[in-house]
């Protein structure tokens, strides 16, 4: 079987819906309904277009959408969303434990009555 590169990360190209359906079938994911985006690697994502007729190949440095083609010096919304999701993923993988707010003492009885009177507690 001949090996060939299907997706070029250096210069991403827009993919058809049919090709993404075949890719999802190959990797064993459901394609009904079609997902909004498909994560391929840590930094490569296929993002469905607004019309839903194609998928843009998005990396942190480039995107195959028309906005990126017409404005090559700026980041498109797909690139910004990818970077935001990567930042959230890194933030959620923190080793610091999730600690609820700490309250070292109880309210005094007079403070509890005052809080009930205000309707807070």
C-alpha positions in Angstrom: 0.0 0.0 0.0 1.3 3.4 -0.9 1.9 5.8 1.9 0.9 9.4 1.4 0.3 12.4 3.5 -3.5 13.1 3.9 -3.2 16.3 5.8 -0.4 18.8 5.5 0.2 20.6 8.7 2.6 23.1 7.1 0.0 24.4 4.7 -3.5 23.2 5.8 -6.1 22.6 3.1 -9.9 22.6 3.5 -11.4 19.1 3.6 -14.7 18.0 2.2 -17.5 16.6 4.5 -17.2 13.3 2.7 -13.5 13.0 3.5 -14.1 13.8 7.1 -16.9 11.2 7.2 -14.4 8.6 5.9 -11.8 9.7 8.4 -14.3 9.3 11.3 -15.2 5.9 10.0 -11.5 4.9 9.9 -10.8 6.0 13.4 -14.0 4.5 14.7 -16.0 7.6 15.7 -19.6 8.3 15.0 -20.4 10.6 12.1 -24.1 11.1 12.6 -24.5 14.0 13.4 -21.3 15.4 12.0 -19.2 17.0 14.8 -18.4 20.7 15.0 -14.7 19.9 15.1 -12.4 16.8 15.0 -9.2 16.8 17.0 -6.4 15.1 15.1 -3.3 15.8 17.1 -2.5 18.1 20.0 -2.5 21.1 17.8 -4.4 20.1 14.6 -8.1 20.4 14.4 -10.7 20.1 11.6 -13.4 22.8 12.2 -16.8 22.6 10.4 -17.6 25.7 8.4 -20.6 27.9 9.2 -22.5 26.6 6.2 -21.5 23.0 7.0 -20.2 22.2 3.5 -16.5 21.7 4.4 -14.0 21.4 7.3 -11.2 23.9 7.8 -7.8 22.5 8.8 -6.7 24.6 11.8 -3.3 24.7 13.5 -2.0 27.3 16.0 0.0 29.0 13.2 -2.3 28.7 10.2 -5.9 27.9 9.0 -7.4 27.0 5.6 -10.4 29.3 6.0 -11.1 32.3 3.7 -10.6 34.8 6.5 -7.0 33.6 7.0 -6.4 33.7 3.2 -7.6 37.3 2.9 -5.9 38.5 6.1 -2.7 36.4 6.4 -1.2 38.6 9.1 -4.0 38.1 11.6 -5.4 35.1 13.4 -8.8 33.9 12.4 -11.5 32.9 14.9 -10.7 29.2 14.4 -7.1 29.7 15.4 -8.2 31.8 18.4 -10.7 29.1 19.5 -8.0 26.4 19.2 -5.5 28.3 21.3 -8.2 29.1 23.9 -9.2 25.4 24.1 -5.5 24.4 24.4 -5.1 26.9 27.3 -8.2 25.6 29.0 -6.9 22.0 28.6 -3.5 22.9 30.2 -5.3 24.7 33.0 -7.6 21.8 33.7 -4.6 19.4 33.9 -3.2 21.2 36.9 -1.7 19.2 39.7 -3.1 21.6 42.3 -6.1 20.2 44.1 -9.5 21.8 43.8 -10.1 23.3 47.2 -13.4 24.9 48.2 -13.3 28.2 50.0 -12.1 27.8 53.5 -14.0 29.3 56.4 -12.0 28.9 59.7 -14.9 29.7 62.1 -18.6 29.6 62.4 -20.7 32.7 62.8 -21.6 33.9 66.2 -25.2 33.4 67.2 -25.9 37.1 66.8 -24.4 37.2 63.3 -26.5 34.1 62.4 -29.7 35.9 63.5 -28.7 39.0 61.5 -28.0 36.9 58.4 -31.4 35.2 58.7 -33.1 38.5 59.1 -31.5 39.8 55.9 -32.5 36.5 54.1 -28.9 35.6 53.3 -28.6 32.2 55.1 
